[in-house]
Amino acid sequence: GIGLGMLISASVSSVEMAPQVSPAAVILFVMFSGFLLNQDSIPAIFGPLKHISFVRYAFQALAVNELKDNDGFSCKPKVFGPHCLQGNDWLSQLGFEDVSLAQNIAIMAFEALVFHLLAFLTLRAKRPAFLRLQPPLPAAAAPPLMGA
């Protein structure tokens, strides 16, 4: 998230614009993370957005870390209604059965590196240009001082 903020801040032209643009970018990442929308219900045209969402990988890693092989959920016995779901049941409902914790952490580290690199390159491309220093003129060629 920090790298994305640095990239947005480096990309916009004014200080006031960065806090206005950042929420829109973060909302897109949250929308396509699988947290608000099931990943199977995301239209195919927006499919690539879910693969660059750092929120998606963080949410998947958290869900797998907490729910995988967790059979400690207890529910009151019911005659009607759904049975008590355990950790792996929740993961299958989310479509996270084949999610790897190590792979998601590696992807998040890679995305952070890419966002930081893009922010650096943006800052480097937008750096101010200054005149080069000229060597001092020799004393004989120097113009006379005003009072002399």
C-alpha positions in Angstrom: 0.0 0.0 0.0 2.8 2.4 0.8 4.4 1.9 -2.7 1.1 2.7 -4.3 0.7 5.8 -2.3 4.2 6.9 -3.2 3.5 6.2 -6.9 0.3 8.2 -6.8 1.9 11.1 -5.0 4.8 11.1 -7.5 2.4 11.0 -10.4 0.0 13.8 -9.6 0.9 17.4 -10.2 -0.3 19.0 -7.0 -0.2 18.1 -3.3 -4.0 18.5 -3.0 -4.6 16.0 -5.8 -2.9 13.0 -4.2 -5.5 12.5 -1.4 -8.3 12.8 -3.9 -6.9 10.2 -6.3 -5.7 7.6 -3.8 -9.1 6.5 -2.5 -10.3 5.7 -6.0 -7.3 3.5 -6.6 -7.7 1.7 -3.3 -11.4 1.2 -3.9 -10.6 -0.5 -7.2 -8.1 -2.8 -5.4 -10.6 -3.6 -2.6 -13.5 -4.2 -5.1 -11.5 -6.8 -7.0 -9.8 -8.4 -4.0 -12.5 -11.1 -3.4 -13.4 -9.5 -0.1 -16.5 -7.6 -1.3 -17.2 -9.6 -4.5 -16.6 -13.3 -5.0 -13.8 -13.7 -7.5 -16.0 -16.0 -9.7 -18.5 -13.1 -10.1 -16.0 -10.6 -11.4 -16.7 -9.9 -15.1 -14.0 -11.2 -17.4 -13.2 -7.8 -18.7 -12.0 -6.8 -15.2 -10.2 -10.0 -14.6 -6.7 -8.6 -14.9 -7.5 -6.1 -12.1 -7.9 -8.9 -9.6 -4.3 -10.1 -10.3 -2.7 -6.8 -9.4 -4.8 -6.2 -6.3 -2.5 -6.3 -3.3 -5.6 -6.4 -1.1 -6.6 -9.7 -2.7 -3.3 -11.4 -1.8 -3.4 -10.1 1.7 -7.0 -11.2 2.2 -6.2 -14.7 0.8 -3.1 -15.1 2.9 -5.1 -14.1 6.0 -8.0 -16.4 5.3 -5.7 -19.4 4.6 -3.6 -18.7 7.7 -6.6 -18.5 9.9 -9.0 -21.1 8.4 -6.9 -23.9 6.7 -7.4 -27.2 8.6 -9.2 -25.3 11.4 -11.9 -27.6 12.8 -12.5 -25.8 16.0 -15.8 -24.2 15.1 -18.7 -25.3 17.3 -22.3 -24.6 16.6 -25.5 -25.5 18.3 -27.2 -28.6 16.8 -29.9 -27.6 14.2 -32.7 -29.6 12.7 -33.0 -27.3 9.7 -30.5 -25.0 8.0 -26.9 -25.4 7.1 -24.5 -27.5 9.1 -21.7 -26.0 11.0 -19.0 -24.9 8.6 -15.4 -25.6 9.4 -12.3 -23.7 8.2 -11.8 -25.7 5.0 -15.5 -25.3 4.2 -15.2 -21.5 4.4 -12.1 -21.6 2.2 -13.9 -23.7 -0.5 -16.9 -21.2 -0.4 -14.4 -18.4 -1.1 -12.6 -20.4 -3.8 -9.3 -20.4 -1.8 -8.7 -24.1 -1.7 -5.5 -24.0 -3.7 -4.1 -20.7 -2.3 -0.5 -20.9 -1.0 0.5 -18.6 1.9 4.1 -18.4 0.7 3.2 -17.6 -2.8 0.8 -14.8 -1.7 3.5 -13.3 0.5 6.0 -13.4 -2.4 3.5 -11.7 -4.8 2.9 -9.0 -2.2 6.6 -8.4 -1.8 7.0 -8.3 -5.6 4.1 -5.8 -5.9 5.6 -3.6 -3.2 9.0 -3.6 -5.1 7.3 -2.8 -8.4 5.3 0.1 -6.9 8.4 1.5 -5.2 10.4 1.2 -8.4 7.7 2.9 -10.4 7.5 5.7 -7.9 11.3 6.2 -8.0 11.3 6.2 -11.8 8.4 8.7 -11.8 10.2 11.0 -9.4 13.4 10.7 -11.5 11.5 11.6 -14.7 9.7 14.5 -13.1 12.8 16.0 -11.3 13.3 19.7 -11.7 15.9 20.8 -14.2 18.6 23.3 -13.1 21.2 25.2 -15.0 24.6 23.7 -14.9 27.3 25.6 -13.0 29.7 27.4 -15.3 33.4 27.6 -14.3 34.3 31.1 -13.0 35.7 33.6 -15.5 39.4 34.5 -15.3 40.1 37.7 -13.5 41.2 39.6 -16.6 38.0 38.7 -18.5 35.7 39.5 -15.6 33.5 42.6 -16.1 34.5 45.6 -13.9 32.7 46.0 -10.6 30.1 48.8 -10.5 31.9 51.1 -8.0 35.4 50.7 -9.5 
